[in-house]
Amino acid sequence: MPDDARVTDRGGRRKPGRGRLLVGDLAGGLTAAILTLPVSMGYGMLAMAPLGDAYVAHGVRAGLYSAIVVPLVAVALGARTPMAFAPRSVVVFLLGSVTVHNLVGAGLVDLANVSETVSIVCLVVLLGGAFQALLGALRLGSLVQYVPFPVMAGFQNAAAVLILFSQLGAVLGFSRAVPPGEILAHLTEARPLSALVALVTAATMLGGARLTRRVPPIVSAVALGTGAYYLIAWLAGPHGLGPTIGRVPTSVPQPDQVGAFASLLGEPRLWAHLPALLTAALSLAIVASLDGLLCAKTVMDAVGGRSQGNRELLRLGLGNVAAACFGAISGGVNLGASFAALRGGARSAAAVVVTALTILLAVVALGPVMGLVPRAVIAGMLAVVAIQLVDDWTVQLARQVFGRRSTSWTTLGVDLAVILGVATVAIAVDLVAAVGIGVAVTAVSFLATMSRSAVRRVYAGDTIHSRKARDPRLAAILAGHGRRIVVFELEGPIFFGTAESLAGRVDAAVREGATHVVLDLKRVSEVDSTGAKIIEQMASGLGARGAALLLSHVGGGGRLRDQLAHGGALRAVTSERVFLDTDHALEWAEDRLIADELRGVTTAELPLERLDTLAGLEEAERRVFTDLLERRAYRAGEVVFREGDEGRELFMIVKGTASVRIRLPGHERDNRLATFSPGTVFGEVALLDAQPRSATIRADDELVCYVLSQDAFETLKKRHEAIAIKLLANLARELSARLRRANRTISQLEA
């Protein structure tokens, strides 16, 4: 929920020297401070002004203190980037709303007692910061991001409308706070020249970039708006203008609210309203956390880094706890100032410190000057913020739904209905109720999403095989019995909501005849203790029924393997049936399936007459052909030939296996393209087209091949043309069979 337009400044430049880096941090920090000053003043007023005219100056000071304390605490807690911090529009507006509707309405706050009311507001900030820090400490920041976008869009749009209407009183120059609903009854008290000042401010802020790029639009707007106010006062007198901010207390921030908090804890009235207080603080924490996470990610994307969401939440939460002790309002990540600092040359947290100290100097030295800023100027600035806060996606969504511009307009209509529902509750009831509805919708959406089947796709071993090439007799076994191998491709988290459904589908597959079940975990993000326990039960249950459970894409380390190990799943599956990829899991299952069908496998060499390459040869022709062959043996790991070699030989395997492997870029392991087993051939392409070898072949174990050399092949063509024709026909049939298998696999995968 950005308050300012995003301006990225990505890396790719040469790293500057230390002196240049310090100059950049100084310039960037000063630029960010100039932008942050009016924003902090305005948002401080936004938070406190609903409480009455007596709170305006306190609000300005609270906003400025937030821009000092929160960044310094963040840097002290390890922040190392030039990410700027300041109050945020939606967050502070929510703070003012919960104070008025939940605390004043409940009788906890006595508006006549200004100091106590300010302390209670700060207590809400402190509790909200504590909740925010707790979310970060418990690594629950990612859960906040499960809030559906329509919910946040509705909340954001409601805040935009409410902020805009909350400024009408200041725009019309009322000398005291007038609720939006009572403005018509007090129009006689309006001072129309204030509206002109607000209009000048808003117009300058919207079009300031067209006037000059040297001065930020918000600075130009405050300067021109204030100048217009005093020019009108000089020409027409002050009677047609609204009030200024008034005297702003100027002093170095002190943690004087700590004693006030201690006094409040002794108030029975506070404990009686504790549920309302905690509800307000939790609502503040949820909105502030989501806003902080989104803004932090935006800034880190710009600097080319990675946002550490939970750490950012912890820093922001503790920063807000500290800010509350100094009498400040909630702070967050200031996008506009962050990008301005980056453009100014900031590259480290030193810029953040420069910004905070510059604002501190301004608070101490320029308090009387700040008090002269007209409230109409701040109102014009906040009106522009409200307009910019309207969610663009909502506008596009409405156009698509009402214009029927999308084929899925009914689905989009549901999103639009959620947006309007949340916004309506926020406007008609209050923002806390809208947050509550948002949390409820999030919970339902989360459960619905998480409870969806974790099964992405299911396929059987008769349509998709491993990359191990087999002779036609064994391939026929897989074609006829491959349905006994079933692969479940899984995705998302495997937890209590999805594991039981998965177990049911696996059980159904076994009842239909599956004897080898592979769980492909490549796209699984997490396995909780319940999911791991159910996988353990599946492995034990399948073993008792004569079936086997295999796991693929479980590496030698990492979070997923640890979760499976701690839940007992790996122990039940056994290390023999845990594989780095699905290809090797399929090969293992195919080998066991073939062994079952053949009632055991032999390690003896395959007789030459069993080779499909010799199919159709008469006895005499077979003797002629075999006399031309050379028997070769290779040790495990020995290279048969390498990519680019000029060899022109055909290899026919009678014992062992050989694999084509490639090294994966950026990985420690290689990937198997294919494996050739007894009864299969390789090297036929180079024999036929006389081109260099297209891949490297390595023996997996003790390998025995019969080799037809180029010279022997030429002899066949010249002296035994019939044998050569039969050989070429058999090779063509082998290549055709491989192509058909590849087509079936591609078709199955695309389906």
VEXFI-46735 format. One record per residue (C-alpha): x, y, z. Coordinates in steps of 0.25 Angstrom, whole numbers, padded with zeros to 4 digits, always signed. Layout:
<nodes>
XYZ...
</nodes>
This chain:
<nodes>
+0000+0000+0000+0010+0011-0005+0008+0025-0001+0017+0029-0012+0020+0025-0026+0030+0015-0028+0043+0019-0034+0053+0008-0036+0068+0010-0036+0074-0004-0039+0089-0007-0038+0098-0011-0049+0108+0001-0046+0122+0000-0041+0124+0000-0026+0128+0014-0021+0139+0017-0012+0138+0019+0003+0138+0034+0002+0128+0035-0010+0120+0025-0002+0119+0034+0010+0116+0046+0002+0105+0038-0005+0099+0034+0008+0100+0048+0013+0093+0054+0001+0083+0043+0001+0080+0044+0015+0077+0059+0015+0068+0057+0002+0060+0047+0010+0059+0056+0022+0053+0067+0014+0043+0058+0008+0040+0051+0022+0038+0064+0030+0024+0069+0023+0019+0054+0022+0022+0052+0037+0015+0065+0041+0003+0061+0032+0001+0047+0037+0003+0051+0051-0009+0061+0050-0016+0050+0043-0014+0041+0055-0018+0051+0066-0027+0061+0059-0040+0053+0061-0038+0054+0076-0040+0069+0075-0033+0082+0073-0024+0081+0085-0017+0069+0080-0013+0074+0066+0001+0079+0071+0003+0066+0079+0000+0059+0067+0011+0067+0059+0021+0064+0069+0017+0049+0070+0019+0048+0055+0033+0054+0055+0037+0046+0067+0033+0033+0060+0042+0037+0048+0054+0039+0058+0052+0027+0067+0048+0016+0058+0059+0017+0048+0070+0018+0059+0065+0006+0066+0064-0002+0053+0079+0002+0050+0083-0002+0064+0076-0016+0062+0084-0019+0049+0077-0011+0037+0088-0009+0027+0081-0003+0015+0077+0012+0012+0062+0008+0015+0055+0020+0020+0045+0020+0032+0033+0029+0035+0018+0028+0038+0009+0022+0028-0004+0027+0024-0013+0015+0025-0006+0011+0038-0008+0024+0045-0022+0026+0040-0025+0013+0046-0019+0017+0059-0027+0029+0060-0040+0021+0056-0038+0011+0067-0035+0022+0077-0048+0029+0074-0057+0017+0071-0052+0006+0080-0046+0014+0092-0053+0027+0093-0067+0020+0089-0064+0009+0100-0061+0020+0111-0047+0017+0113-0042+0030+0108-0046+0044+0114-0043+0054+0103-0043+0065+0113-0030+0059+0119-0020+0061+0108-0008+0055+0114-0015+0042+0118-0021+0041+0105-0008+0043+0098-0002+0032+0107-0014+0022+0103-0011+0025+0089+0004+0022+0091+0000+0009+0099-0008+0004+0086+0005+0007+0078+0013+0000+0088+0004-0013+0088+0003-0012+0073+0018-0012+0072+0019-0023+0082+0009-0032+0073+0017-0028+0061+0030-0032+0067+0024-0045+0072+0020-0048+0058+0034-0046+0053+0041-0054+0065+0031-0066+0063+0034-0065+0048+0019-0063+0045+0022-0052+0035+0019-0061+0023+0005-0063+0029+0001-0049+0028+0004-0049+0013-0007-0059+0012-0017-0048+0013-0025-0048+0000-0022-0036-0009-0037-0033-0010-0038-0031+0005-0026-0022+0005-0031-0014-0007-0044-0012+0000-0038-0007+0013-0028+0002+0005-0040+0008-0003-0048+0010+0010-0036+0017+0016-0035+0026+0004-0049+0030+0005-0049+0032+0020-0036+0040+0019-0041+0049+0008-0054+0052+0016-0046+0054+0029-0039+0066+0023-0052+0073+0018-0053+0081+0031-0038+0086+0030-0040+0089+0015-0052+0098+0019-0044+0105+0030-0053+0101+0042-0046+0105+0055-0049+0092+0062-0050+0078+0058-0064+0075+0051-0068+0061+0048-0071+0059+0033-0085+0056+0036-0087+0069+0042-0081+0078+0032-0094+0082+0025-0099+0087+0038-0087+0096+0040-0085+0102+0026-0087+0116+0032-0074+0114+0040-0066+0111+0027-0055+0120+0022-0055+0118+0007-0041+0124+0005-0035+0112+0012-0041+0103+0001-0033+0111-0009-0020+0109+0000-0023+0094+0000-0026+0094-0015-0012+0101-0018-0005+0091-0009-0012+0079-0016-0010+0084-0030+0005+0087-0027+0007+0073-0021+0000+0066-0033+0007+0074-0044+0020+0078-0037+0028+0069-0044+0025+0076-0057+0029+0089-0051+0043+0085-0047+0050+0072-0044+0060+0078-0035+0050+0080-0023+0041+0068-0019+0026+0071-0021+0022+0070-0007+0032+0080-0003+0028+0090-0014+0013+0088-0010+0016+0091+0005+0024+0103+0001+0014+0109-0009+0002+0105-0001+0008+0112+0012+0012+0124+0003-0002+0125-0003-0008+0125+0011+0000+0137+0016-0001+0144+0003-0016+0143+0005-0015+0147+0019-0007+0159+0016-0017+0164+0004-0030+0160+0010-0028+0158+0025-0028+0145+0033-0043+0144+0035-0045+0136+0023-0034+0126+0026-0034+0114+0035-0024+0112+0047-0009+0108+0046-0004+0096+0053-0001+0104+0065+0011+0103+0075+0019+0090+0074+0026+0086+0086+0041+0086+0083+0050+0077+0091+0059+0065+0089+0050+0053+0090+0050+0047+0104+0044+0033+0108+0034+0040+0117+0023+0031+0113+0029+0019+0121+0025+0026+0134+0011+0028+0128+0009+0014+0124+0013+0010+0138+0002+0019+0144-0008+0013+0134-0006-0001+0138-0011+0003+0152-0024+0008+0146-0036-0002+0148-0042+0005+0136-0031+0000+0127-0033-0014+0131-0048-0014+0129-0046-0009+0115-0034-0018+0112-0041-0027+0101-0044-0014+0093-0030-0009+0095-0024-0022+0090-0033-0023+0079-0029-0009+0074-0014-0013+0076-0015-0026+0068-0023-0019+0057-0012-0009+0056-0001-0019+0056-0008-0027+0045-0009-0015+0036+0005-0010+0039+0011-0023+0037+0006-0025+0023+0009-0011+0019+0023-0012+0025+0025-0026+0018+0020-0020+0004+0028-0008+0005+0041-0015+0010+0040-0024-0002+0038-0013-0012+0051-0005-0007+0059-0018-0006+0055-0021-0021+0060-0007-0024+0074-0009-0018+0075-0023-0023+0075-0030-0010+0065-0040-0003+0055-0036+0007+0056-0043+0020+0042-0042+0024+0042-0047+0038+0054-0039+0042+0048-0026+0036+0035-0029+0045+0044-0031+0057+0051-0018+0055+0039-0010+0052+0031-0016+0063+0042-0013+0073+0044+0001+0067+0029+0004+0069+0030-0001+0084+0042+0009+0086+0035+0020+0078+0022+0018+0087+0031+0020+0100+0036+0034+0094+0021+0038+0091+0022+0035+0076+0012+0028+0066+0014+0016+0058+0025+0016+0047+0027+0008+0035+0035+0007+0022+0035+0021+0015+0035+0017+0000+0036+0031-0006+0048+0035+0004+0055+0022+0001+0055+0023-0014+0059+0038-0012+0071+0034-0004+0075+0024-0014+0074+0034-0025+0082+0043-0016+0094+0033-0015+0090+0026-0002+0095+0012-0001+0096+0008+0014+0089+0010+0027+0097+0022+0029+0087+0030+0021+0076+0025+0030+0084+0031+0042+0086+0044+0035+0071+0045+0032+0067+0043+0046+0078+0053+0052+0073+0063+0042+0059+0062+0046+0063+0063+0061+0071+0076+0058+0058+0081+0051+0049+0077+0063+0059+0084+0072+0062+0097+0064+0050+0099+0055+0038+0096+0064+0032+0110+0064+0033+0110+0048+0026+0097+0047+0015+0102+0056+0012+0113+0045+0009+0103+0034-0006+0104+0031-0015+0092+0034-0021+0094+0020-0008+0092+0014-0007+0079+0022-0021+0075+0018-0018+0078+0003-0006+0069+0004-0014+0058+0011-0025+0059+0000-0015+0056-0011-0010+0044-0002-0024+0039-0001-0026+0040-0016-0013+0033-0019-0017+0022-0009-0029+0018-0017-0025+0004-0023-0023+0004-0038-0026-0011-0039-0040-0008-0033-0043+0002-0044-0038-0008-0055-0047-0019-0048-0059-0010-0048-0057-0007-0063-0056-0021-0067-0068-0026-0058-0078-0015-0062-0072-0015-0077-0072-0030-0078-0059-0029-0084-0054-0042-0078-0059-0056-0081-0056-0059-0066-0064-0046-0061-0073-0055-0052-0060-0059-0044-0055-0044-0044-0069-0040-0039-0066-0048-0027-0053-0041-0024-0060-0028-0026-0071-0032-0017-0061-0035-0006-0054-0022-0008-0067-0014-0007-0072-0022+0005-0059-0019+0013-0059-0005+0009-0074-0003+0012-0072-0009+0026-0059+0000+0028-0067+0012+0024-0081+0009+0030-0076+0003+0043-0061+0004+0046-0047+0000+0041-0046-0010+0052-0058-0018+0048-0053-0017+0034-0039-0023+0039-0047-0034+0046-0055-0038+0034-0042-0038+0026-0036-0047+0036-0048-0056+0035-0048-0056+0020-0033-0059+0020-0035-0071+0030-0046-0077+0021-0038-0074+0008-0025-0080+0014-0033-0093+0019-0040-0094+0005-0026-0092-0002-0019-0101+0007-0029-0112+0007-0029-0114-0008-0023-0127-0012-0007-0127-0012-0007-0136-0024-0003-0128-0036-0004-0140-0046-0004-0155-0046+0002-0164-0057+0005-0179-0058+0018-0186-0062+0012-0192-0075+0012-0178-0082+0024-0171-0076+0036-0179-0074+0050-0176-0068+0061-0172-0077+0067-0186-0076+0066-0192-0090+0062-0207-0090+0061-0218-0100+0048-0220-0107+0045-0232-0098+0046-0224-0085+0040-0212-0091+0028-0221-0094+0027-0225-0080+0027-0210-0075+0016-0207-0086+0007-0219-0081+0009-0217-0066+0014-0203-0064+0001-0199-0058+0006-0205-0045+0015-0193-0044+0008-0180-0041+0014-0167-0039+0007-0156-0031+0013-0142-0034+0010-0133-0022+0011-0118-0020+0009-0108-0008+0010-0112+0006+0007-0126+0011+0000-0124+0024-0012-0129+0032-0022-0123+0022-0016-0130+0010-0009-0142+0015-0021-0150+0018-0027-0148+0004-0014-0152-0002-0014-0165+0007-0028-0168+0001-0023-0166-0013-0011-0175-0011-0019-0186-0004-0029-0185-0016-0017-0187-0026-0012-0199-0018-0026-0206-0018-0026-0204-0033-0013-0212-0034-0002-0202-0032+0010-0209-0025+0020-0197-0026+0016-0183-0022+0025-0171-0025+0022-0158-0018+0029-0147-0026+0032-0136-0016+0039-0127-0026+0028-0116-0024+0025-0118-0009+0028-0106-0001+0027-0112+0013+0023-0125+0021+0018-0123+0035+0018-0133+0046+0004-0138+0042+0008-0140+0028+0021-0147+0031+0014-0156+0040+0003-0160+0030+0014-0163+0020+0021-0172+0030+0007-0179+0032+0006-0180+0017+0020-0186+0015+0017-0197+0026+0003-0200+0021+0008-0202+0007+0019-0211+0012+0009-0219+0019+0001-0221+0006+0013-0225-0002+0014-0211-0009+0026-0201-0008+0025-0186-0005+0036-0178-0012+0040-0163-0010+0047-0155-0021+0053-0141-0021+0058-0142-0006+0072-0137-0006+0084-0141+0003+0080-0129+0012+0071-0117+0013+0058-0114+0020+0049-0124+0014+0058-0136+0017+0059-0131+0031+0044-0130+0032+0042-0144+0027+0053-0149+0036+0047-0143+0049+0033-0149+0046+0039-0163+0044+0035-0163+0029+0049-0166+0024+0051-0177+0034+0039-0184+0029+0041-0182+0014+0056-0187+0016+0068-0180+0009+0067-0190-0002+0054-0184-0007+0058-0169-0006+0063-0163-0019+0069-0150-0024+0059-0150-0035+0047-0157-0041+0055-0163-0052+0063-0172-0043+0051-0175-0035+0044-0180-0047+0056-0188-0051+0057-0195-0038+0042-0199-0039+0043-0204-0053+0055-0213-0049+0047-0219-0038+0034-0220-0047+0043-0227-0058+0049-0236-0047+0036-0240-0042+0031-0244-0056+0043-0252-0059+0044-0258-0046+0058-0253-0043+0068-0246-0052+0081-0253-0057+0095-0246-0057+0100-0254-0069+0103-0248-0082+0091-0248-0091+0092-0257-0103+0095-0250-0116+0083-0257-0123+0074-0250-0113+0078-0236-0118+0068-0229-0126+0078-0224-0135+0080-0238-0141+0065-0240-0143+0062-0247-0156+0076-0252-0159+0077-0266-0163+0087-0275-0156+0098-0274-0166+0096-0259-0167+0096-0258-0152+0110-0265-0152+0115-0255-0163+0111-0243-0155+0116-0248-0141+0129-0251-0147+0131-0236-0151+0128-0232-0136+0138-0229-0126+0135-0232-0111+0139-0221-0101+0138-0220-0086+0138-0207-0078+0139-0205-0063+0129-0197-0055+0131-0182-0057+0140-0184-0070+0137-0175-0082+0132-0182-0094+0133-0170-0103+0133-0155-0101+0125-0144-0108+0132-0139-0120+0139-0152-0123+0141-0157-0137+0137-0171-0134+0128-0179-0144+0124-0191-0136+0111-0198-0132+0111-0203-0118+0101-0215-0114+0100-0217-0099+0100-0232-0094+0103-0229-0079+0102-0217-0070+0097-0203-0073+0103-0190-0079+0097-0176-0077+0097-0162-0084+0099-0151-0074+0101-0136-0075+0106-0127-0064+0095-0117-0059+0099-0103-0059+0101-0097-0045+0098-0111-0039+0108-0121-0032+0101-0133-0039+0099-0137-0053+0086-0141-0060+0083-0154-0067+0078-0153-0081+0077-0168-0084+0082-0182-0079+0084-0193-0088+0082-0207-0083+0085-0222-0088+0079-0224-0102+0079-0209-0106+0089-0202-0115+0096-0188-0115+0105-0181-0125+0096-0184-0137+0094-0169-0141+0109-0167-0143+0110-0180-0150+0099-0175-0160+0102-0161-0162+0117-0161-0160+0117-0149-0150+0124-0147-0137+0118-0153-0125+0107-0145-0119+0109-0149-0104+0118-0156-0094+0115-0170-0090+0120-0176-0077+0118-0190-0071+0110-0190-0059+0115-0204-0055+0123-0215-0061+0119-0214-0076+0121-0223-0087+0118-0219-0102+0119-0225-0116+0124-0214-0125+0122-0213-0140+0133-0204-0145+0132-0195-0158+0141-0204-0166+0132-0216-0162+0120-0208-0166+0126-0205-0180+0130-0219-0182+0115-0223-0179+0110-0213-0189+0120-0218-0200+0120-0233-0198+0107-0236-0190+0097-0226-0195+0085-0234-0190+0091-0234-0176+0094-0219-0177+0079-0216-0181+0074-0225-0170+0083-0218-0160+0079-0204-0165+0064-0208-0164+0066-0213-0150+0073-0200-0146+0062-0192-0152+0051-0200-0144+0059-0197-0131+0060-0182-0134+0045-0182-0138+0041-0189-0125+0050-0179-0117+0043-0167-0124+0029-0173-0122+0032-0175-0107+0037-0161-0106+0024-0156-0113+0015-0164-0103+0023-0158-0091+0022-0143-0097+0007-0145-0099+0005-0151-0085+0013-0139-0079+0006-0129-0087-0008-0135-0083
</nodes>
